[in-house]
Amino acid sequence: MITLAKKLQFEDLERSKSKKEATNAGEDLDDLYDLIIPPGTPSYIIYDLVEEFELEAVGRKIGVNIVECDERELIALRGTLDQVQAAEKYLHEELQAWIESD
């Protein structure tokens, strides 16, 4: 029997991290940065980034030019500059290894 991989949903990432308290709802975004996850990134890499670098998964609407330019809801991982830079390096290395594995 063939089992298909579950499609990663934004809600899955929200559930995997505990929600911030309601008092943090109006948090200051000045010192936070977003790492946009490219469409097609394997879900295991995204989960690793969230857990290892303690990033918060957020949704961002961004214009994506694949076949035609349309606006999509993409996953972005939010954190401090150091966290995001380290996560970006890890993402690049993991995507490169994933591409070369075939």
C-alpha angles and dihedrals in degrees: 000000000000118000118200123218114256113252110244113242127195089238090061091061092045090055093046091062122052114250118253116249118269089250089067092054092100094045121163110255095192095101097037128093133193128228108203112217112221116239110262096032109148112256094232090062091051092049090049091051093050094048101037099044097032094235127164117236113229134170121244128186107222134165109253120198105202107124098338129002110263135151115253136183103243131183116254125184114218127205145115120311093259093049093047094047092050091046091049091054091048091047092052092049093047094047090049091051091047092051093048094047093076 
